[in-house]
Amino acid sequence: MHLKAYQRSPEPRRRRRKPQTVLAGYSRSLAELQGRQASTLRKAAGRLVPRHPAQLIALGFVLAIAVGTALLMLPASATGSRGASLLEALFTATSAVCVTGLITVDTPVFWTGFGHAVILALIQVGGFGVMSFGALLGVLTARRLGLRSRMLAATETKSTGFGDVRRVLVGVLLITVIVETILTVVLMLRFLLGYGYTPGKALWHGLFHSVSAFNNAGFALYSDNLMGFVSDPWICLPIAGAVIIGSLGFPVLFELRRQYRRPVHWSMHTKIVLAGSAVLLAGGTAFLTAAEWTNPATLGSLPPGDRIMGGFFQSVITRTAGFNSIDIAQMHPVSWMGMDILMFIGGGPAGTAGGLKITTFAVLFFILAAELRGDTAVNIFGKRLSRAVHRQAITVVLLAIALVTGSTMFLMLITDFGQERILFEVVSAFATVGLSTGITAGMPPAGQVVLILLMFIGRLGPVTLGTALALRTRPILYEYPKERPLIG
């Protein structure tokens, strides 16, 4: 037996790490620690930086309003020696950026030429931003959908490059420039030839009212707005036409440009906006003309033809812009109630119009019709409506009603104005219309702040909320048992 077999094997020698190896290990550990710290800092910064499109849009409008407020507070913006106060400048800047038209000071008297230029720039930025953001949010919503849904959306809208952001922005800019240029020329010639304005004044008035009309802002360079032109079709009808075009929305205008000869190929969205606009324009014209036909303070003192034109103009303006060719304060209370409904509905999505949009109320109407008929699905123009849209429309409308009701009740507590006038003011601010019965300047500071918030929420709320609801759509892998409570 060999003794060598019982001997313990020698323990392996531990290798001594070289200094370079130790330093390399420490370097890797330090790099990992720094990487974790950087990742933590990025996550913390990500919580502060807005990522959702709704947050980015709101931030952009806030910055535009802040810049506009600062410019309007400059001594060169106001005619008086004291200049504009913070609240006056903030209210005007918000109204201009949100393309509303409500004012607390007389625009042609209080502001200088520089102030008018600032207001014009804010209107243009706000209007272009609304159309661009609305269209781009539609692109973003489509990108967040699944492949099948995107293909169906592209087929339904007859779009080949649905995600082409550059094409969307160029299209919005092109439509804006064409419409505003044509209207500027028409109004300038009318002011020059019909009213004896100098060429410079005619051009400035034509440009200002053209931008204000297409962007549905309602700002005017006259203390009585457009009441002095109630019988002039060369002023009222072109402005009404630009307002209608701006209120249809960029998606409708873009599709009409491509498919204007083939209505059968129009998407459900385009058909709803066009049909709803026609119904509301005709119904609003008939209603306002009949209600104010014998009112000597509005339409009653005009010839029959001018009464019809005045009713049509006010019907167009009520749903979208803030111009007025008749005295709103002297209208019948029943006219105010009808105008509340028209303002609340508004125009088409992704345009310069305000309100909750025609498509929202059309969806509710067709849901009601389908429920009354006992249909299992909501069908519109030969297409079945997605059930997710049902919930989105109901959510947007109920939240808007709650906001308008709460604001009206609050203003009734702090002011002595009647309920009819306050409701009209609140709906006008929330729908970013800009019409008023004359109580805006008489509101206390707290009331004017409420109107500022209503204009801001009303301009961004329906667009961002609708997009947020669409982007939150996700498949549900389970369902709860069904049960039906008693209704009615």
LOKOLTOR-555745 format. One line per 4 residues: their letters; for each residue z, x, y of C-alpha. Coordinates in pm, 1 decimal, m for minus. Example, Ala and Ser with C-alpha at 12.3 -4.5 7.8 and 13.67 -1.06 7.14 Angstrom:
<rs>
AS> 780.0 1230.0 m450.0  714.0 1367.0 m106.0
</rs>
This chain:
<rs>
MHLK> 0.0 0.0 0.0  m100.8 140.0 322.0  166.9 150.3 587.6  m99.5 136.7 846.0
AYQR> m148.7 m233.0 779.4  203.7 m314.0 890.3  186.6 m134.1 1215.9  166.3 m345.5 1530.2
SPEP> m154.5 m332.6 1713.1  m115.3 m176.1 2049.2  m95.2 m418.1 2345.6  m408.9 m424.8 2551.6
RRRR> m383.2 m249.0 2876.5  m400.0 m467.6 3184.3  m678.3 m369.5 3402.0  m581.8 m302.7 3756.0
RKPQ> m786.7 m503.8 4000.1  m985.1 m306.5 4238.9  m908.5 m363.3 4605.8  m1254.4 m506.8 4660.5
TVLA> m1197.5 m770.7 4388.5  m865.4 m880.2 4537.4  m1013.3 m910.4 4882.9  m1306.1 m1108.3 4747.3
GYSR> m1067.6 m1353.5 4579.6  m872.6 m1399.3 4899.0  m1199.3 m1447.9 5088.3  m1308.9 m1721.0 4847.2
SLAE> m974.3 m1897.1 4877.0  m984.8 m1871.6 5254.4  m1341.5 m2005.8 5258.8  m1241.5 m2299.7 5037.1
LQGR> m944.4 m2374.8 5264.1  m1161.0 m2358.9 5573.5  m1418.0 m2582.7 5404.2  m1150.9 m2841.5 5324.7
QAST> m1020.6 m2825.4 5681.3  m1371.7 m2864.7 5820.6  m1433.6 m3159.1 5590.7  m1108.9 m3320.3 5708.7
LRKA> m1204.8 m3265.0 6072.7  m1550.6 m3413.7 6014.2  m1397.5 m3720.0 5853.3  m1154.7 m3759.4 6143.1
AGRL> m1435.0 m3719.3 6395.7  m1644.6 m3966.2 6200.4  m1380.6 m4228.1 6256.6  m1414.5 m4178.1 6632.2
VPRH> m1794.4 m4156.3 6651.1  m1961.1 m4498.8 6607.9  m2183.5 m4513.2 6304.0  m2264.6 m4880.9 6268.4
PAQL> m2572.4 m4991.9 6467.2  m2368.7 m5262.4 6638.4  m2127.1 m5000.7 6770.2  m2408.2 m4780.6 6897.4
IALG> m2574.1 m5069.9 7077.9  m2248.4 m5180.5 7238.2  m2177.5 m4823.6 7349.1  m2524.0 m4791.7 7502.8
FVLA> m2483.7 m5111.4 7703.6  m2135.4 m5010.4 7816.6  m2269.7 m4679.1 7947.0  m2555.8 m4855.0 8127.7
IAVG> m2312.9 m5097.3 8290.5  m2083.3 m4812.2 8392.4  m2367.7 m4617.7 8554.1  m2493.7 m4931.3 8728.3
TALL> m2146.2 m5011.8 8858.6  m2107.3 m4662.6 9000.8  m2446.8 m4678.4 9173.4  m2379.9 m5022.2 9323.0
MLPA> m2047.6 m4900.8 9462.7  m2225.2 m4634.5 9668.9  m2232.7 m4703.2 10045.8  m2613.8 m4701.3 10034.9
SATG> m2621.2 m5002.1 9799.4  m2447.6 m5262.3 10017.5  m2529.4 m5374.8 10370.6  m2172.6 m5418.8 10492.2
SRGA> m1950.2 m5142.7 10617.5  m1694.9 m5188.9 10341.3  m1945.1 m5159.4 10056.8  m1914.8 m5333.6 9723.6
SLLE> m1580.4 m5365.0 9551.2  m1532.8 m5263.1 9189.4  m1538.4 m5622.6 9067.5  m1848.2 m5713.0 9270.9
ALFT> m2036.6 m5408.3 9146.0  m1918.3 m5454.3 8786.5  m2013.1 m5822.3 8781.9  m2359.6 m5757.0 8924.6
ATSA> m2425.0 m5459.3 8696.3  m2318.0 m5655.7 8388.4  m2531.7 m5951.6 8490.6  m2833.1 m5724.4 8543.5
VCVT> m2798.8 m5517.0 8224.8  m2730.8 m5828.5 8018.1  m3029.7 m5994.5 8195.8  m2823.0 m6297.4 8293.6
GLIT> m2860.7 m6363.4 8666.1  m2514.9 m6488.3 8761.3  m2406.6 m6350.3 9098.7  m2089.5 m6345.6 9306.8
VDTP> m2263.7 m6220.9 9623.6  m2590.7 m6317.9 9788.4  m2843.8 m6075.7 9638.9  m3094.0 m6050.9 9930.6
VFWT> m2820.8 m6037.5 10197.0  m2539.9 m5833.2 10040.9  m2744.2 m5556.7 9879.2  m2973.9 m5309.3 10053.0
GFGH> m3316.6 m5202.8 9937.0  m3154.9 m4926.2 9735.2  m2920.2 m5179.7 9578.8  m3215.2 m5403.3 9490.4
AVIL> m3386.8 m5105.3 9326.1  m3074.6 m5033.6 9121.8  m3056.3 m5397.2 9009.5  m3425.7 m5390.4 8917.9
ALIQ> m3377.3 m5074.1 8711.9  m3076.6 m5222.0 8533.0  m3274.7 m5536.6 8450.5  m3560.3 m5330.4 8308.4
VGGF> m3329.6 m5109.5 8105.0  m3135.4 m5407.8 7975.6  m3444.1 m5611.2 7886.9  m3624.5 m5324.6 7717.1
GVMS> m3305.5 m5228.9 7537.2  m3250.6 m5579.8 7404.1  m3604.4 m5608.7 7267.6  m3604.4 m5255.4 7126.8
FGAL> m3262.7 m5279.9 6970.5  m3339.6 m5620.9 6826.6  m3661.7 m5497.9 6669.2  m3508.1 m5172.6 6544.8
LGVL> m3214.0 m5356.9 6394.6  m3465.1 m5565.6 6203.9  m3621.2 m5244.9 6073.5  m3278.1 m5110.2 5980.6
TARR> m3186.2 m5431.6 5803.8  m3505.3 m5414.5 5601.3  m3436.6 m5051.8 5507.8  m3093.0 m5141.7 5377.9
LGLR> m3240.2 m5407.4 5149.2  m3345.3 m5335.4 4794.5  m3700.1 m5240.3 4701.7  m3785.1 m5590.0 4580.4
SRML> m3648.3 m5752.1 4898.3  m3832.5 m5500.7 5118.4  m4160.2 m5570.0 4941.9  m4110.7 m5943.5 4982.2
AATE> m4023.2 m5900.6 5351.2  m4326.8 m5681.1 5414.9  m4550.6 m5930.5 5235.4  m4407.7 m6225.4 5425.1
TKST> m4439.3 m6057.8 5765.9  m4781.9 m5909.7 5683.1  m4647.4 m5570.1 5785.5  m4785.7 m5242.4 5652.3
GFGD> m4554.5 m5000.4 5832.4  m4235.3 m5200.8 5856.9  m4017.5 m4897.2 5906.8  m4227.5 m4723.9 6168.6
VRRV> m3978.2 m4692.5 6453.5  m4225.4 m4525.6 6686.6  m4473.4 m4808.9 6640.1  m4203.4 m5063.0 6721.9
LVGV> m4099.9 m4889.7 7044.1  m4458.1 m4834.8 7158.1  m4535.0 m5200.6 7088.3  m4236.7 m5319.8 7293.2
LLIT> m4329.7 m5088.9 7581.3  m4695.1 m5194.5 7574.1  m4615.4 m5566.1 7583.5  m4364.5 m5513.0 7864.9
VIVE> m4608.1 m5314.0 8081.1  m4899.9 m5554.6 8028.2  m4708.3 m5873.6 8106.0  m4519.3 m5732.7 8403.5
TILT> m4832.5 m5576.1 8553.8  m5035.1 m5897.2 8531.2  m4755.5 m6105.8 8680.7  m4695.9 m5851.3 8957.4
VVLM> m5060.7 m5869.8 9063.7  m5065.0 m6251.0 9060.2  m4745.1 m6284.8 9261.4  m4843.5 m6010.2 9504.3
LRFL> m5175.0 m6179.9 9582.3  m4998.4 m6513.6 9633.0  m4737.0 m6365.4 9865.2  m5005.1 m6172.4 10052.2
LGYG> m5263.9 m6447.8 10091.7  m5049.7 m6759.1 10086.5  m4740.3 m6656.0 10279.8  m4863.0 m6376.3 10505.4
YTPG> m4644.6 m6099.8 10363.0  m4731.8 m5741.4 10444.5  m4889.6 m5551.3 10151.4  m4573.1 m5350.7 10089.7
KALW> m4346.3 m5652.8 10097.1  m4583.3 m5855.2 9882.1  m4598.1 m5577.1 9622.9  m4220.5 m5533.7 9617.0
HGLF> m4149.4 m5907.0 9584.6  m4415.5 m5939.8 9318.4  m4277.0 m5648.0 9117.8  m3913.0 m5752.9 9147.7
HSVS> m3970.3 m6113.7 9040.7  m4212.1 m6005.0 8768.6  m3954.8 m5777.8 8604.6  m3682.2 m6037.4 8654.0
AFNN> m3899.9 m6311.0 8499.0  m4025.9 m6127.4 8190.2  m3677.7 m5996.3 8115.0  m3533.3 m6345.4 8167.9
AGFA> m3286.0 m6217.0 8426.5  m3319.5 m6476.5 8702.7  m3242.2 m6246.2 8996.2  m3439.6 m6336.1 9308.7
LYSD> m3482.7 m6190.3 9657.3  m3418.1 m6527.8 9821.8  m3081.9 m6682.7 9900.9  m3192.9 m7018.0 9755.8
NLMG> m3353.8 m6846.0 9456.0  m3697.3 m7014.2 9410.1  m3620.7 m7351.4 9568.3  m3865.6 m7276.6 9848.5
FVSD> m4150.2 m7258.6 9592.8  m4078.0 m7579.3 9399.6  m4421.7 m7721.3 9490.7  m4617.6 m7396.7 9455.2
PWIC> m4786.2 m7373.0 9111.9  m4908.3 m7017.3 9185.6  m4545.6 m6901.7 9192.5  m4368.5 m7130.8 8948.1
LPIA> m4621.3 m7146.0 8664.7  m4688.2 m6768.5 8631.7  m4313.9 m6701.5 8636.9  m4259.8 m6973.5 8376.6
GAVI> m4534.2 m6818.5 8161.9  m4372.5 m6474.1 8173.7  m4034.1 m6625.7 8090.1  m4181.1 m6801.7 7786.4
IGSL> m4351.7 m6482.8 7663.3  m4030.9 m6282.5 7698.6  m3828.3 m6551.8 7523.0  m4046.3 m6561.0 7211.1
GFPV> m3927.6 m6221.8 7095.4  m4108.6 m5903.5 7000.2  m4160.1 m5989.7 6628.7  m4343.5 m6309.9 6720.2
LFEL> m4556.4 m6142.5 6987.2  m4644.1 m5857.4 6754.6  m4744.7 m6092.2 6473.6  m4946.8 m6314.9 6705.5
RRQY> m5138.2 m6010.5 6824.0  m5234.7 m5928.6 6465.8  m5269.8 m6275.5 6315.3  m5355.5 m6503.6 6607.3
RRPV> m5667.2 m6635.7 6430.5  m5490.5 m6715.5 6103.4  m5189.7 m6942.9 6162.9  m5165.0 m7013.2 5792.1
HWSM> m5064.0 m6649.4 5739.3  m4784.2 m6656.6 5997.1  m4435.0 m6583.3 5869.6  m4158.6 m6842.3 5854.0
HTKI> m3989.1 m6674.3 6150.7  m4295.2 m6702.6 6376.2  m4357.5 m7063.6 6281.2  m3996.5 m7161.0 6348.9
VLAG> m3989.7 m6990.1 6690.3  m4322.8 m7136.8 6805.2  m4254.1 m7487.6 6677.6  m3898.2 m7487.9 6809.2
SAVL> m4007.2 m7357.8 7150.4  m4273.1 m7628.2 7180.7  m4028.1 m7904.7 7086.6  m3756.9 m7780.5 7322.6
LAGG> m3998.0 m7729.2 7612.8  m4147.8 m8075.7 7576.6  m3814.0 m8245.4 7515.2  m3641.0 m8058.1 7796.1
TAFL> m3919.6 m8138.6 8041.8  m3911.0 m8508.5 7957.4  m3532.0 m8524.0 7971.7  m3479.8 m8337.2 8300.4
TAAE> m3772.3 m8506.7 8474.2  m3647.2 m8851.5 8374.3  m3283.9 m8775.8 8461.3  m3366.9 m8634.5 8806.3
WTNP> m3669.6 m8852.7 8888.0  m3485.1 m9066.5 9140.5  m3235.2 m8805.6 9261.9  m3332.1 m8735.7 9625.7
ATLG> m3136.9 m8408.7 9626.0  m3347.7 m8257.8 9345.2  m3680.2 m8412.7 9233.9  m3665.4 m8755.5 9395.5
SLPP> m3809.3 m8644.5 9729.7  m4113.6 m8469.1 9578.2  m4458.1 m8613.4 9493.7  m4496.4 m8725.1 9129.8
GDRI> m4699.1 m8419.2 9031.7  m4444.5 m8182.2 9182.1  m4163.8 m8368.3 9005.6  m4325.4 m8308.0 8669.4
MGGF> m4386.9 m7942.8 8752.7  m4027.9 m7905.7 8873.6  m3895.9 m8064.0 8554.4  m4114.7 m7836.8 8340.7
FQSV> m4012.1 m7524.2 8532.3  m3643.7 m7606.1 8501.8  m3685.1 m7683.3 8131.0  m3840.6 m7339.9 8075.1
ITRT> m3578.2 m7162.4 8282.5  m3277.8 m7344.4 8137.5  m3326.3 m7202.8 7789.7  m3377.6 m6844.2 7892.5
AGFN> m3367.9 m6729.2 8256.1  m3157.8 m6799.4 8563.5  m3416.8 m6903.0 8823.1  m3395.5 m7244.5 8980.4
SIDI> m3650.3 m7434.0 9190.1  m3412.7 m7727.2 9250.6  m3048.3 m7739.5 9356.9  m2845.3 m7717.7 9035.1
AQMH> m2524.9 m7821.9 9212.5  m2684.3 m8155.4 9313.9  m2807.2 m8250.0 8967.7  m2669.0 m8543.3 8771.4
PVSW> m2379.4 m8459.2 8533.3  m2583.7 m8588.7 8240.4  m2847.9 m8328.9 8331.5  m2580.2 m8060.1 8316.4
MGMD> m2484.4 m8176.7 7968.4  m2843.1 m8164.1 7847.7  m2887.9 m7821.4 8004.3  m2572.8 m7702.8 7826.2
ILMF> m2742.9 m7780.2 7495.4  m3068.5 m7611.6 7595.2  m2885.9 m7300.6 7719.9  m2673.3 m7281.2 7406.0
IGGG> m2980.9 m7288.5 7181.1  m3174.9 m7030.8 7383.9  m3499.6 m6862.0 7279.0  m3630.7 m6640.7 6999.4
PAGT> m3451.8 m6342.9 6840.7  m3531.3 m5981.8 6936.3  m3647.8 m6094.4 7280.8  m3506.0 m6111.8 7630.4
AGGL> m3387.1 m6471.8 7593.8  m3023.0 m6561.3 7547.1  m2839.1 m6825.7 7351.5  m2783.6 m6841.7 6977.1
KITT> m3159.7 m6844.2 6919.9  m3398.5 m7110.5 6797.4  m3401.5 m6979.6 6442.3  m3024.3 m7025.1 6406.6
FAVL> m3034.7 m7390.6 6501.8  m3354.8 m7450.9 6307.3  m3181.2 m7322.6 5995.5  m2891.1 m7561.5 6055.7
FFIL> m3134.0 m7849.8 6114.1  m3321.8 m7788.1 5789.9  m2993.7 m7749.7 5599.3  m2888.4 m8088.3 5734.6
AAEL> m3221.1 m8245.1 5643.5  m3209.3 m8101.3 5291.2  m2853.5 m8223.6 5240.5  m2939.8 m8574.8 5359.3
RGDT> m3239.9 m8586.1 5124.7  m3038.8 m8449.1 4834.1  m3259.3 m8142.8 4785.8  m3128.3 m7852.9 4579.3
AVNI> m3285.5 m7592.1 4809.1  m3379.1 m7563.8 5178.0  m3755.3 m7533.6 5215.3  m3918.9 m7449.9 5549.4
FGKR> m4297.0 m7440.1 5593.6  m4354.7 m7401.9 5221.6  m4097.7 m7122.3 5178.1  m3747.6 m7139.6 5028.7
LSRA> m3470.7 m7026.0 5261.6  m3229.1 m6765.5 5132.4  m2877.8 m6901.2 5076.3  m2730.0 m6597.8 5251.9
VHRQ> m2898.9 m6715.2 5574.1  m2712.4 m7048.7 5546.9  m2375.3 m6876.5 5571.0  m2488.4 m6639.7 5846.6
AITV> m2613.4 m6923.9 6069.1  m2296.9 m7127.5 6018.6  m2079.7 m6822.9 6093.3  m2261.2 m6736.3 6416.2
VLLA> m2254.6 m7095.2 6546.2  m1887.6 m7157.8 6466.9  m1778.0 m6831.5 6628.7  m1985.4 m6911.3 6939.1
IALV> m1838.6 m7260.0 6965.9  m1487.9 m7117.8 6936.1  m1556.4 m6860.9 7209.8  m1710.4 m7113.7 7449.3
TGST> m1431.8 m7365.8 7389.7  m1154.2 m7110.6 7437.5  m1309.9 m6968.8 7754.3  m1358.6 m7315.7 7900.5
MFLM> m997.0 m7409.6 7835.4  m872.3 m7085.3 7990.7  m1081.0 m7131.4 8306.8  m960.3 m7490.9 8335.0
LITD> m603.9 m7357.2 8344.1  m660.4 m7103.1 8623.3  m910.3 m7293.1 8842.7  m940.7 m7635.5 9002.4
FGQE> m1307.4 m7688.0 8916.2  m1400.2 m7982.8 8699.7  m1458.2 m7955.6 8327.7  m1831.9 m8025.2 8358.2
RILF> m1890.1 m7740.7 8603.1  m1670.7 m7496.2 8412.1  m1841.0 m7573.5 8081.3  m2179.9 m7527.1 8247.2
EVVS> m2070.1 m7190.5 8388.3  m1927.0 m7071.1 8056.0  m2233.8 m7169.8 7854.4  m2461.9 m7013.2 8115.3
AFAT> m2270.5 m6684.1 8099.8  m2244.5 m6675.8 7720.9  m2611.1 m6769.5 7675.0  m2704.3 m6511.0 7945.1
VGLS> m2902.2 m6775.3 8134.3  m2764.2 m6729.6 8484.4  m2774.0 m7086.5 8614.7  m2471.7 m7202.8 8811.2
TGIT> m2344.8 m7510.6 8990.5  m2221.2 m7282.6 9269.4  m1870.9 m7195.2 9146.4  m1927.3 m6833.3 9038.3
AGMP> m1825.1 m6675.3 9368.5  m1524.7 m6909.9 9392.2  m1379.9 m6795.7 9061.4  m1056.4 m6593.4 9080.0
PAGQ> m1075.6 m6230.8 8962.8  m946.4 m6325.3 8617.9  m1215.8 m6590.9 8589.4  m1488.3 m6346.0 8689.0
VVLI> m1362.9 m6100.0 8428.7  m1391.7 m6375.5 8167.9  m1750.7 m6436.4 8275.4  m1823.8 m6061.9 8251.9
LLMF> m1693.9 m6055.1 7895.7  m1891.6 m6367.8 7809.6  m2214.1 m6213.2 7940.0  m2154.6 m5894.1 7742.8
IGRL> m2057.6 m6071.1 7420.9  m2332.1 m6327.5 7460.9  m2599.0 m6061.1 7502.2  m2491.2 m5839.2 7213.1
GPVT> m2289.6 m6075.4 6996.5  m2555.6 m6283.9 6817.5  m2783.7 m5983.0 6759.1  m2518.5 m5743.8 6630.7
LGTA> m2323.4 m6005.4 6438.4  m2632.3 m6133.2 6263.7  m2735.1 m5780.8 6170.0  m2384.8 m5690.4 6054.4
LALR> m2377.3 m5995.7 5829.8  m2716.6 m5905.7 5686.9  m2615.6 m5544.3 5621.8  m2295.3 m5651.7 5447.8
TRPI> m2487.7 m5849.7 5187.4  m2414.6 m5707.9 4841.8  m2449.4 m5834.8 4486.8  m2144.8 m6002.1 4331.1
LYEY> m2093.2 m5937.2 3961.4  m1859.5 m6230.8 3899.3  m1801.2 m6588.3 4018.6  m1492.4 m6807.6 4038.4
PKER> m1481.6 m7152.4 3876.4  m1637.0 m7423.4 4092.3  m1438.9 m7703.5 4250.4  m1536.2 m7954.7 4518.5
PLIG> m1293.6 m8085.7 4782.8  m1350.5 m8425.0 4940.9  m1574.3 m8411.9 5250.5  m1560.3 m8680.6 5518.2
</rs>
